[in-house]
Amino acid sequence: MVRILIRTVGVFFAISTIVGAVAAAPPSIETRVKRVALFKNGLGFFVREGTLSPAREAVVVGPFSAPVHGTFWVSAPSRAGLSQITVRDAEATAQIPARDMAELLKANIGRNVTIWTGTDPESAIEGAVLSFAPDRARPPVRPFQIGSQPDASHIFPPTGPGQYVLIETEEGAIAINPHHIVRIAFEDDNPNTSFAQIDERVEMDVSFENARSGDWLSVSYLAKGITWVPSYIIDISSAATARLAAKALIVNEAEDIDAAHVDLITGFPNLQFSDVLSPMGRKQDLAGFLQSLGRRRTVPAASVMTQRVQFEAASVAAPLPDYGAAAAGQFAEDLFFYPLEDVTLKQGETGYYPLFTESVPYEEFYEWKIPDYIDERDRYSRQRGEEMEEQIVWHAIRLTNTAQTPWTTAPAQLMKDGQIIGQDTLNYTAPKAESVVRITQAVSVKAEQTEFETKRERAAVVLYGDSFDRVTIEGTLAVTNYKDEAISLEITKTLSGEVKRTSPKAMDATLARGLRAMNPTHELKWSILLEAGESREVTYAYEALIRR
């Protein structure tokens, strides 16, 4: 049987292979990250590959990030017969550079020194450094054992670092507070400047029944600490055709990546245990693991925070990046993978990666959206101060994705003639689909809207003890184009109730929203051409049941 010993430091793993007796200083073979798939929520799926040492003495695999629960897998040839993996807490010694008097003495245990605890020459103490007081960590709590207290801090001695050093003098051993030492003289001229410190680690034994030298070994896991951040720049200097460029930033706080294949994933994956660390990483006890299972996130985030910017016009036109055509990606169910080759990015670095530049058709238009004033409780509610927001007309563009790759949700910077004219969010857009990006508020297009009650039938409906009035409401939408050119305007009004009439005739779509409410929800839409200086009115009437 071949046994592979895997050690982890903090969140990192290292794998060692042992066959029979281990020889001194066995050679190491490092494996590396071959592939990484990055989500936009701070998670990455890593695949590491390597082979067992030809000498069957050591294989170092890592470092690994702490894996997410249910995603850590070790693979090898089926003939090798992977039989068991066991993890346990362990300790290892590391050399640490000394940074104060206490640590300098700790680095020179056994040496003869002269120590001063003050400026008085009589305070000098000569002798050999014997030992230091040990640091005291809090004993582990065993909540599932009889007699164990979940919080037993009151019965444990105080925790923390040791506070004395023993010096062997001619008069005998004396204890000194190392933090009171102001000067040290060494008998020789070559004192040690680093000391051995015990670090907590995790050992992992991996057992095979019939592994051979040269066998491949693969480790895969989902881990936090790495993400990709997309963004777009859209140039509408040319009429009807926009130039759209995309880039990706990769923020790596997980582990080193060297010449790896990276896939940038767009879509909304269902990663139910993304906030739960695997017990294989030994980052928490059983009680903590069970609690984290209960707190797991079940709904994936499906949006990007909208970004607003203030800017001053630049004096020099900025050129649009030309990143070439998009690389051929691939769909996996409802996810899409943007591929990047030979990515090298160390832990703690951020990388900028061009994705593509493409020409896409677009149309400019203006949009005015008026919300519904009847809430889910069938009450007519219009908040004070909403009037200004309800009368904003936006200048926007409608882009058509004519490429073979989808556009993921990301900030989009809009440019015209080398100047920035706005920033909005470009939402996820599948191939052949359309997406609307707002440019700016249309201050030269004035919009006003009013609604007023024209008829009320009190207590028209009584249902399950609730009384409803049947109210007829009429609305007027007035708009004036103060621009010196004609504009295409799309007006959308959402309302709850039964539509009685619209003028001019509107496209009327009944929405599935509010199916349990007393009133059906409609979306009315008008598309009108408004000439320069022209004013138009749109009217509608509807009947709604209003809770008393």
C-alpha positions in Angstrom: 0.0 0.0 0.0 1.2 3.5 -0.9 0.4 6.2 1.6 0.5 9.9 0.7 0.9 12.4 3.6 -0.7 15.7 3.0 0.2 18.6 5.3 -1.7 21.9 5.4 -0.5 25.3 6.9 -3.4 27.5 7.7 -5.6 27.3 4.6 -2.8 25.6 2.6 -2.1 21.9 1.8 1.1 20.1 0.9 1.2 16.4 -0.1 4.0 13.9 0.6 4.2 10.3 -0.6 5.7 7.7 1.7 6.6 4.1 0.6 8.2 2.0 3.3 10.9 4.0 5.2 11.3 7.6 4.2 14.9 8.5 3.1 16.6 11.6 4.3 15.8 14.8 2.3 13.6 13.1 -0.4 13.2 14.9 -3.7 10.0 17.0 -4.2 7.9 17.3 -7.3 5.6 20.3 -7.3 2.2 20.2 -9.0 0.6 23.3 -10.2 -2.8 24.8 -11.0 -3.7 23.7 -14.5 -7.2 25.1 -14.7 -9.3 27.6 -12.8 -13.0 28.5 -13.4 -13.9 31.9 -11.9 -17.3 33.0 -10.7 -18.1 36.7 -10.1 -19.1 36.0 -6.4 -15.5 35.5 -5.1 -15.3 31.8 -5.8 -12.9 29.8 -8.0 -12.9 26.2 -9.0 -9.3 25.0 -9.0 -7.9 21.9 -10.7 -4.3 20.8 -9.8 -2.4 18.1 -11.5 0.8 16.2 -10.9 2.5 12.8 -10.7 3.8 10.6 -7.9 7.5 10.9 -7.5 9.6 8.4 -9.6 11.5 7.7 -6.4 8.2 7.2 -4.5 9.5 9.3 -1.7 7.8 12.7 -1.9 5.3 14.6 -3.9 4.5 18.2 -2.9 1.1 19.5 -4.1 0.0 23.0 -3.3 -0.5 25.4 -1.8 -4.2 24.8 -1.7 -6.9 27.3 -0.6 -9.4 26.1 2.0 -12.1 24.2 0.0 -15.8 24.7 0.1 -17.9 22.0 1.6 -18.6 19.1 -0.8 -16.1 20.3 -3.5 -12.8 18.8 -2.4 -11.9 15.7 -4.6 -8.7 13.7 -5.0 -8.4 11.5 -8.1 -5.9 9.0 -9.4 -5.9 6.1 -11.9 -8.6 3.5 -10.9 -5.9 0.9 -10.8 -4.2 2.8 -8.0 -7.1 2.1 -5.7 -7.6 5.2 -3.6 -9.0 3.8 -0.4 -9.0 6.4 2.4 -8.1 10.0 3.3 -7.7 11.0 6.9 -7.0 14.5 8.3 -5.8 15.5 11.7 -4.4 18.5 13.6 -0.6 18.6 13.9 2.3 20.9 14.6 5.4 21.9 12.6 8.4 24.0 13.3 9.3 27.1 11.3 12.2 29.6 11.6 11.0 33.1 12.5 13.2 36.3 12.3 13.6 37.9 15.8 12.1 41.3 16.1 12.5 42.3 19.8 14.8 41.5 22.8 12.7 38.6 23.9 12.7 36.9 20.5 16.5 37.6 20.2 17.1 35.7 23.4 14.8 32.9 22.3 17.0 32.6 19.2 20.1 32.1 21.3 19.1 29.6 24.0 22.2 28.0 25.5 24.5 31.0 24.7 26.3 33.1 27.3 25.0 36.6 27.5 25.1 39.8 29.6 21.7 41.4 30.1 20.9 44.9 31.4 17.4 45.7 32.7 18.2 49.4 33.2 20.8 52.0 32.6 22.6 51.3 35.9 25.7 49.2 35.2 25.0 47.3 38.4 21.9 45.9 36.8 24.0 43.7 34.5 23.3 39.9 34.7 25.7 37.4 33.2 24.8 33.8 32.4 23.5 31.3 29.9 20.0 31.5 28.5 18.2 28.4 29.7 14.5 28.5 28.6 11.4 30.7 28.1 8.0 30.4 29.7 5.7 28.5 27.3 2.8 30.3 25.6 -0.5 29.0 26.8 -3.3 28.5 24.3 -6.9 28.0 25.4 -7.6 24.3 25.7 -10.1 23.0 23.0 -13.7 22.8 24.1 -15.3 19.4 23.5 -19.0 20.2 23.5 -20.1 16.7 22.6 -18.4 14.9 25.5 -19.9 14.2 28.8 -18.8 16.7 31.4 -17.5 19.2 28.8 -18.6 22.8 29.1 -19.4 24.8 26.0 -17.8 27.8 27.8 -15.4 26.7 30.4 -13.1 29.8 30.3 -13.6 30.4 34.0 -11.8 27.2 35.0 -8.9 27.5 32.7 -5.7 29.4 33.6 -5.1 32.7 31.8 -4.1 32.3 28.1 -1.4 34.3 26.3 2.4 34.5 25.8 4.9 33.5 28.5 6.3 36.3 30.6 9.7 35.1 31.8 13.1 33.9 30.6 15.4 31.7 32.8 19.1 32.7 33.0 21.7 30.3 34.6 24.1 32.5 36.6 26.9 31.6 39.1 24.4 32.2 41.9 21.8 29.9 40.3 18.9 30.3 37.9 17.0 33.5 37.9 13.8 34.5 36.0 13.6 37.9 34.2 10.7 39.6 32.4 12.1 39.7 28.9 10.2 42.9 28.2 12.2 44.7 30.8 15.5 44.1 29.0 17.1 47.2 27.5 20.5 45.8 26.3 22.1 42.4 25.5 25.8 41.6 25.0 26.7 38.3 23.5 29.9 36.4 24.4 30.6 35.7 20.7 30.2 37.9 17.7 27.8 35.7 15.7 24.4 35.5 17.5 21.4 33.8 15.9 18.8 36.2 14.6 15.9 33.7 14.1 14.2 31.2 16.3 12.1 28.1 16.0 8.4 28.5 16.4 5.7 25.8 16.4 2.9 26.4 13.9 -0.4 24.6 13.7 -0.9 22.5 10.7 -3.1 19.8 9.3 -1.9 16.4 8.2 -3.8 14.4 5.6 -3.0 10.8 5.0 -4.1 9.5 1.6 -3.9 5.7 1.1 -3.7 3.8 -2.2 -3.8 0.1 -2.7 -1.6 -0.2 -5.8 -0.1 3.2 -6.8 3.0 3.2 -9.0 5.6 5.8 -9.6 4.6 8.1 -12.4 0.9 7.8 -11.7 -1.0 11.0 -12.1 -2.7 12.8 -9.2 -5.5 15.3 -9.5 -7.0 17.5 -6.8 -10.0 19.8 -7.5 -11.8 22.1 -5.1 -14.0 25.2 -5.0 -12.4 28.0 -2.9 -13.0 31.6 -1.9 -10.6 34.4 -2.4 -10.5 34.9 -6.2 -13.0 36.6 -8.6 -13.3 38.2 -12.0 -14.8 41.7 -12.5 -16.0 42.5 -16.1 -16.7 45.9 -17.5 -17.6 47.4 -20.9 -16.9 50.5 -22.9 -19.4 51.4 -25.6 -18.7 54.0 -28.3 -21.6 55.4 -30.2 -19.7 57.9 -32.3 -21.1 56.2 -35.5 -24.8 56.2 -36.2 -26.6 52.8 -35.9 -23.3 50.9 -35.2 -21.7 50.9 -31.8 -18.2 49.6 -30.9 -18.3 47.5 -27.7 -15.1 46.4 -25.9 -14.9 44.2 -22.9 -12.2 43.5 -20.3 -11.9 41.4 -17.2 -10.1 42.1 -14.0 -9.0 39.1 -12.0 -8.5 39.7 -8.2 -6.4 36.9 -6.7 -6.2 36.5 -2.9 -6.3 32.7 -3.0 -3.1 31.2 -4.4 -0.5 31.5 -7.1 -1.5 30.8 -10.7 1.3 30.0 -13.2 0.5 29.7 -16.9 -2.9 28.2 -16.2 -6.1 28.0 -18.4 -8.7 30.3 -16.8 -12.4 30.3 -17.6 -14.5 33.3 -16.7 -18.0 32.2 -16.0 -21.1 34.3 -16.6 -24.5 33.3 -15.4 -26.1 32.7 -12.0 -24.8 29.4 -10.6 -26.6 27.6 -7.7 -23.7 27.2 -5.2 -25.7 26.3 -2.2 -22.8 25.6 0.2 -20.5 28.4 -0.9 -20.3 29.9 2.6 -19.5 26.6 4.3 -15.9 25.4 4.5 -15.1 21.7 4.1 -14.2 19.7 7.2 -11.2 18.5 5.2 -9.6 22.0 5.7 -9.9 21.7 9.6 -10.7 25.4 9.8 -13.5 25.0 12.4 -14.7 22.5 14.9 -17.7 20.2 14.4 -20.1 22.7 16.2 -18.9 25.5 14.0 -19.3 23.4 10.9 -22.9 22.4 11.8 -23.8 26.1 12.5 -22.4 27.2 9.2 -24.5 24.5 7.4 -27.6 26.1 9.0 -26.5 29.6 7.8 -25.7 28.6 4.2 -26.8 30.9 1.4 -29.5 29.4 -0.9 -30.2 32.3 -3.3 -27.3 33.3 -5.6 -26.7 37.0 -6.2 -27.9 38.0 -9.7 -27.0 41.6 -10.1 -24.2 44.0 -10.1 -24.2 47.2 -8.0 -25.1 50.1 -10.2 -22.3 52.6 -10.4 -22.7 56.4 -10.7 -19.8 58.7 -11.6 -19.3 62.4 -11.8 -16.8 63.7 -14.3 -15.5 66.7 -16.1 -15.1 66.6 -19.9 -11.6 65.8 -21.0 -9.7 68.0 -23.4 -8.3 65.1 -25.3 -10.4 62.5 -27.0 -9.8 59.0 -25.7 -9.3 56.2 -28.2 -11.5 53.1 -27.9 -9.6 49.9 -27.1 -9.4 47.3 -29.9 -9.1 43.9 -28.4 -10.0 41.8 -31.4 -12.8 39.2 -31.8 -14.1 37.3 -28.8 -12.4 33.9 -28.2 -14.5 30.9 -28.8 -16.1 30.1 -25.5 -18.5 27.4 -24.6 -21.9 27.0 -22.9 -22.4 24.5 -20.0 -26.2 24.4 -19.3 -27.1 28.0 -18.5 -23.5 29.2 -17.9 -21.0 30.5 -20.4 -17.2 30.3 -20.1 -14.9 33.0 -21.5 -11.5 31.3 -22.0 -8.1 32.8 -21.2 -4.9 31.0 -21.8 -1.5 31.1 -20.0 -2.7 33.2 -17.1 0.0 33.9 -14.5 -1.1 35.8 -11.4 0.4 35.5 -8.0 -1.5 35.6 -4.7 -2.2 39.3 -3.9 -2.1 40.5 -7.5 -4.8 41.9 -9.8 -4.6 41.3 -13.5 -6.2 43.2 -16.4 -7.2 40.9 -19.4 -8.7 42.2 -22.7 -11.7 40.0 -23.9 -13.0 41.4 -27.2 -14.1 44.3 -29.3 -17.0 44.0 -31.6 -19.3 46.1 -33.7 -23.0 45.8 -32.8 -26.2 47.5 -34.1 -27.9 50.0 -31.8 -30.7 52.5 -31.9 -31.1 55.7 -29.8 -34.4 56.5 -28.2 -35.9 58.2 -25.1 -37.8 56.3 -22.5 -40.3 57.5 -19.8 -41.5 54.9 -17.3 -44.4 55.6 -14.8 -44.9 53.2 -12.0 -48.1 51.6 -10.6 -49.7 53.5 -7.7 -51.7 50.6 -6.3 -49.7 48.4 -4.0 -50.0 44.7 -3.1 -52.6 45.5 -0.5 -54.8 47.1 -3.1 -54.4 50.6 -1.7 -53.7 53.6 -3.7 -50.4 54.9 -2.5 -48.2 57.7 -3.9 -45.3 58.8 -1.7 -44.5 62.4 -1.3 -41.5 63.4 -3.4 -42.0 60.7 -6.0 -43.4 63.2 -8.6 -39.9 64.4 -9.7 -38.6 60.8 -10.3 -41.8 59.9 -12.1 -41.3 62.7 -14.6 -37.7 61.9 -15.7 -37.2 61.0 -19.3 -34.0 59.1 -20.1 -31.9 59.2 -23.2 -30.9 55.5 -23.9 -29.7 53.1 -26.5 -30.9 49.6 -27.4 -28.1 47.3 -28.3 -28.5 44.0 -30.2 -26.0 41.2 -29.4 -25.1 39.9 -32.8 -22.1 37.9 -31.5 -22.0 34.3 -30.5 -21.1 35.0 -26.9 -23.4 36.5 -24.2 -22.7 39.8 -22.4 -22.5 39.3 -18.7 -23.9 41.9 -16.2 -21.3 44.6 -15.7 -20.7 48.4 -15.6 -20.8 50.0 -19.1 -19.0 53.3 -19.9 -20.5 55.2 -22.8 -18.3 57.3 -25.1 -18.9 59.6 -28.0 -16.3 61.3 -30.1 -13.7 60.4 -27.5 -15.6 61.9 -24.5 -17.3 60.0 -21.7 -21.0 60.7 -21.7 -22.3 58.4 -19.1 -22.1 55.0 -17.2 -24.8 52.5 -16.6 -25.2 48.7 -16.1 -25.3 46.5 -19.2 -27.4 43.6 -18.0 -26.9 40.0 -19.1 -27.7 39.7 -22.8 -27.8 36.4 -24.6 -26.8 36.1 -28.3 -29.5 37.7 -30.6 -31.1 39.4 -27.6 -31.4 43.1 -26.9 -30.3 45.2 -23.9 -31.1 48.8 -23.0 -28.4 51.1 -21.5 -29.2 54.6 -20.3 -27.0 57.4 -21.2 -28.3 60.5 -19.3 -31.4 62.3 -18.2 -33.0 64.1 -21.1 -33.3 67.6 -19.6 -34.6 69.0 -23.0 -37.6 66.7 -22.9 -40.2 67.8 -20.3 -42.7 65.3 -19.0 -45.7 65.7 -16.7 -48.2 63.1 -15.6 -51.4 63.4 -13.5 -54.0 60.9 -12.3 -57.4 61.8 -10.8 -60.5 60.0 -9.6 -63.6 60.4 -11.8 -66.0 58.0 -10.2 -66.3 55.9 -6.9 -68.7 53.1 -6.1 -68.4 52.6 -2.3 -68.4 49.1 -0.8 -68.9 47.7 -4.3 -67.3 44.4 -3.3 -67.1 42.7 0.1 -64.9 39.6 0.3 -63.7 37.7 3.4 -64.7 40.6 5.6 -62.8 43.2 3.5 -64.6 46.0 1.8 -63.5 47.4 -1.6 -64.5 50.6 -3.5 -64.7 50.4 -7.3 -62.8 53.5 -8.4 -62.5 54.9 -12.0 -59.1 56.7 -12.5 -58.1 58.8 -15.5 -54.5 59.7 -16.3 -52.8 62.2 -18.6 -49.2 62.0 -19.8 -47.9 65.2 -21.4 -44.5 65.5 -23.0 -42.7 68.3 -24.9 -39.6 68.0 -27.0 -37.4 71.1 -26.6 -34.6 69.6 -28.7 -33.9 70.9 -32.2 -34.4 67.5 -33.6 -37.1 64.8 -33.7 -36.9 62.0 -31.1 -38.3 58.5 -30.7 -40.1 58.3 -27.3 -41.2 55.1 -25.6 -43.7 55.6 -22.7 -44.5 52.8 -20.3 -47.2 53.0 -17.7 -47.8 50.2 -15.2 -51.2 50.0 -13.5 -53.4 47.7 -11.5 -57.1 47.3 -12.5 -59.2 47.0 -15.7 -58.1 49.2 -18.6 -61.1 51.0 -20.0 -59.5 53.1 -22.8 -56.2 54.5 -24.1 -55.5 57.3 -26.5 -53.7 56.8 -28.7 -54.1 53.1 -28.7 -51.5 51.5 -26.4 -49.9 48.1 -26.5 -51.5 46.4 -23.4 -49.7 43.4 -21.8 -51.2 41.7 -18.7 -48.4 40.8 -16.3 -48.2 37.8 -14.0 -47.3 40.1 -11.1 -49.7 40.4 -8.2 -51.8 37.3 -9.1 -53.2 37.2 -5.5 -54.3 40.8 -5.6 -57.8 41.9 -6.4 -56.6 43.9 -9.5 -54.8 42.5 -12.5 -51.5 44.3 -13.5 -51.2 45.8 -16.9 -48.3 47.4 -18.7 -49.3 50.0 -21.3 -46.7 51.1 -23.9 -46.8 53.9 -26.4 -44.1 54.5 -29.1 -44.3 57.9 -30.6 -42.2 60.2 -32.8 -41.9 63.6 -31.3 -40.8 66.4 -33.7 -38.6 69.3 -32.6 -40.7 71.6 -30.4 -43.7 69.4 -30.5 -46.0 68.6 -27.5 -48.2 65.5 -27.2 -50.6 64.1 -24.7 -51.4 60.5 -23.9 -54.5 59.6 -21.9 -55.8 56.4 -20.3 -58.5 55.3 -17.9 -58.9 52.3 -15.7 -61.1 50.9 -13.0 -59.7 49.4 -9.8 -60.9 47.9 -6.6 -59.4 49.9 -3.7 -59.4 48.5 -0.2 -61.3 50.7 2.3 
